[in-house]
Amino acid sequence: MDKLLFALGSVAVFEGFFLAVAPGRIPKVLEVLSKFSRMELSRIGLIVMAAGVAILMLTEF
């Protein structure tokens, strides 16, 4: 349970960091993402999830 809370906290810090440092870039990123089809966004999401799982496995989750 501690590792799950650590992971969720890490995600919150990571996302909050980008909102704090570059708030003007968020709308531009969303604009670029809106040009992808749903299938492409799904594939991107799966790739990012797989990368996250691989990182967690490397840290002996």
Distance bins in CASP14 RR format, pairs under 12 A and 6 or more apart:
PFRMAT RR
TARGET T0000
AUTHOR 0000-0000-0000
RMODE 2
METHOD distances of the structure
MODEL  1
1 7 0 0 0 0 0 1 0 0 0 0 0
1 8 0 0 0 0 0 1 0 0 0 0 0
2 8 0 0 0 0 0 1 0 0 0 0 0
2 9 0 0 0 0 0 1 0 0 0 0 0
2 61 0 0 0 0 0 1 0 0 0 0 0
3 9 0 0 0 0 0 1 0 0 0 0 0
3 10 0 0 0 0 0 1 0 0 0 0 0
3 56 0 0 0 0 1 0 0 0 0 0 0
3 59 0 0 0 0 1 0 0 0 0 0 0
3 60 0 0 0 0 1 0 0 0 0 0 0
3 61 1 0 0 1 0 0 0 0 0 0 0
4 10 0 0 0 0 0 1 0 0 0 0 0
4 11 0 0 0 0 0 1 0 0 0 0 0
4 56 0 0 0 0 0 1 0 0 0 0 0
4 61 0 0 0 0 1 0 0 0 0 0 0
5 11 0 0 0 0 0 1 0 0 0 0 0
5 12 0 0 0 0 0 1 0 0 0 0 0
6 12 0 0 0 0 0 1 0 0 0 0 0
6 13 0 0 0 0 0 1 0 0 0 0 0
6 56 0 0 0 0 0 1 0 0 0 0 0
6 59 0 0 0 0 0 1 0 0 0 0 0
6 61 0 0 0 0 1 0 0 0 0 0 0
7 13 0 0 0 0 0 1 0 0 0 0 0
7 14 0 0 0 0 0 1 0 0 0 0 0
7 52 0 0 0 0 1 0 0 0 0 0 0
7 53 0 0 0 0 0 1 0 0 0 0 0
7 55 0 0 0 0 1 0 0 0 0 0 0
7 56 1 0 0 1 0 0 0 0 0 0 0
7 59 0 0 0 0 1 0 0 0 0 0 0
7 61 0 0 0 0 1 0 0 0 0 0 0
8 14 0 0 0 0 0 1 0 0 0 0 0
8 15 0 0 0 0 0 1 0 0 0 0 0
9 15 0 0 0 0 1 0 0 0 0 0 0
9 16 0 0 0 0 0 1 0 0 0 0 0
9 17 0 0 0 0 0 1 0 0 0 0 0
10 16 0 0 0 0 0 1 0 0 0 0 0
10 17 0 0 0 0 0 1 0 0 0 0 0
10 52 0 0 0 0 0 1 0 0 0 0 0
10 55 0 0 0 0 0 1 0 0 0 0 0
10 56 0 0 0 0 0 1 0 0 0 0 0
10 59 0 0 0 0 0 1 0 0 0 0 0
11 17 0 0 0 0 0 1 0 0 0 0 0
11 18 0 0 0 0 0 1 0 0 0 0 0
11 48 0 0 0 0 0 1 0 0 0 0 0
11 52 0 0 0 0 0 1 0 0 0 0 0
11 55 0 0 0 0 0 1 0 0 0 0 0
11 56 0 0 0 0 0 1 0 0 0 0 0
12 18 0 0 0 0 0 1 0 0 0 0 0
12 19 0 0 0 0 0 1 0 0 0 0 0
12 20 0 0 0 0 0 1 0 0 0 0 0
13 19 0 0 0 0 0 1 0 0 0 0 0
13 20 0 0 0 0 0 1 0 0 0 0 0
14 20 0 0 0 0 0 1 0 0 0 0 0
14 21 0 0 0 0 0 1 0 0 0 0 0
14 52 0 0 0 0 0 1 0 0 0 0 0
15 21 0 0 0 0 0 1 0 0 0 0 0
15 22 0 0 0 0 0 1 0 0 0 0 0
15 26 0 0 0 0 0 1 0 0 0 0 0
15 29 0 0 0 0 0 1 0 0 0 0 0
16 22 0 0 0 0 0 1 0 0 0 0 0
16 23 0 0 0 0 1 0 0 0 0 0 0
16 26 0 0 0 0 0 1 0 0 0 0 0
17 23 0 0 0 0 0 1 0 0 0 0 0
18 24 0 0 0 0 0 1 0 0 0 0 0
18 25 1 0 0 1 0 0 0 0 0 0 0
18 26 1 0 0 1 0 0 0 0 0 0 0
18 29 0 0 0 0 1 0 0 0 0 0 0
19 25 0 0 0 0 1 0 0 0 0 0 0
19 26 1 0 0 1 0 0 0 0 0 0 0
19 27 0 0 0 0 0 1 0 0 0 0 0
19 29 0 0 0 0 0 1 0 0 0 0 0
20 26 0 0 0 0 0 1 0 0 0 0 0
22 28 0 0 0 0 1 0 0 0 0 0 0
22 29 0 0 0 0 1 0 0 0 0 0 0
23 29 0 0 0 0 0 1 0 0 0 0 0
24 30 0 0 0 0 0 1 0 0 0 0 0
24 31 0 0 0 0 0 1 0 0 0 0 0
25 31 0 0 0 0 0 1 0 0 0 0 0
25 32 0 0 0 0 0 1 0 0 0 0 0
26 32 0 0 0 0 0 1 0 0 0 0 0
26 33 0 0 0 0 0 1 0 0 0 0 0
27 33 0 0 0 0 0 1 0 0 0 0 0
27 34 0 0 0 0 0 1 0 0 0 0 0
28 34 0 0 0 0 0 1 0 0 0 0 0
28 35 0 0 0 0 0 1 0 0 0 0 0
29 35 0 0 0 0 0 1 0 0 0 0 0
29 36 0 0 0 0 0 1 0 0 0 0 0
30 36 0 0 0 0 0 1 0 0 0 0 0
30 41 0 0 0 0 0 1 0 0 0 0 0
32 40 0 0 0 0 0 1 0 0 0 0 0
32 41 0 0 0 0 0 1 0 0 0 0 0
32 44 0 0 0 0 0 1 0 0 0 0 0
33 40 0 0 0 0 1 0 0 0 0 0 0
33 41 1 0 0 1 0 0 0 0 0 0 0
33 44 0 0 0 0 1 0 0 0 0 0 0
33 45 0 0 0 0 0 1 0 0 0 0 0
34 40 0 0 0 0 0 1 0 0 0 0 0
34 41 0 0 0 0 1 0 0 0 0 0 0
35 41 0 0 0 0 0 1 0 0 0 0 0
36 42 0 0 0 0 1 0 0 0 0 0 0
36 43 0 0 0 0 1 0 0 0 0 0 0
36 44 1 0 0 1 0 0 0 0 0 0 0
36 45 0 0 0 0 0 1 0 0 0 0 0
37 43 0 0 0 0 1 0 0 0 0 0 0
37 44 0 0 0 0 0 1 0 0 0 0 0
38 44 0 0 0 0 0 1 0 0 0 0 0
38 45 0 0 0 0 0 1 0 0 0 0 0
39 45 0 0 0 0 0 1 0 0 0 0 0
39 46 0 0 0 0 0 1 0 0 0 0 0
40 46 0 0 0 0 0 1 0 0 0 0 0
40 47 0 0 0 0 0 1 0 0 0 0 0
41 47 0 0 0 0 0 1 0 0 0 0 0
41 48 0 0 0 0 0 1 0 0 0 0 0
42 48 0 0 0 0 0 1 0 0 0 0 0
42 49 0 0 0 0 0 1 0 0 0 0 0
43 49 0 0 0 0 0 1 0 0 0 0 0
43 50 0 0 0 0 0 1 0 0 0 0 0
44 50 0 0 0 0 0 1 0 0 0 0 0
44 51 0 0 0 0 0 1 0 0 0 0 0
45 51 0 0 0 0 1 0 0 0 0 0 0
45 52 0 0 0 0 0 1 0 0 0 0 0
45 53 0 0 0 0 0 1 0 0 0 0 0
46 52 0 0 0 0 0 1 0 0 0 0 0
46 53 0 0 0 0 0 1 0 0 0 0 0
47 53 0 0 0 0 0 1 0 0 0 0 0
47 54 0 0 0 0 0 1 0 0 0 0 0
48 54 0 0 0 0 0 1 0 0 0 0 0
48 55 0 0 0 0 0 1 0 0 0 0 0
49 55 0 0 0 0 0 1 0 0 0 0 0
49 56 0 0 0 0 0 1 0 0 0 0 0
50 56 0 0 0 0 0 1 0 0 0 0 0
50 57 0 0 0 0 0 1 0 0 0 0 0
51 57 0 0 0 0 0 1 0 0 0 0 0
51 58 0 0 0 0 0 1 0 0 0 0 0
52 58 0 0 0 0 1 0 0 0 0 0 0
52 59 0 0 0 0 0 1 0 0 0 0 0
52 61 0 0 0 0 1 0 0 0 0 0 0
53 59 0 0 0 0 0 1 0 0 0 0 0
53 61 0 0 0 0 1 0 0 0 0 0 0
54 61 0 0 0 0 0 1 0 0 0 0 0
55 61 0 0 0 0 1 0 0 0 0 0 0
END
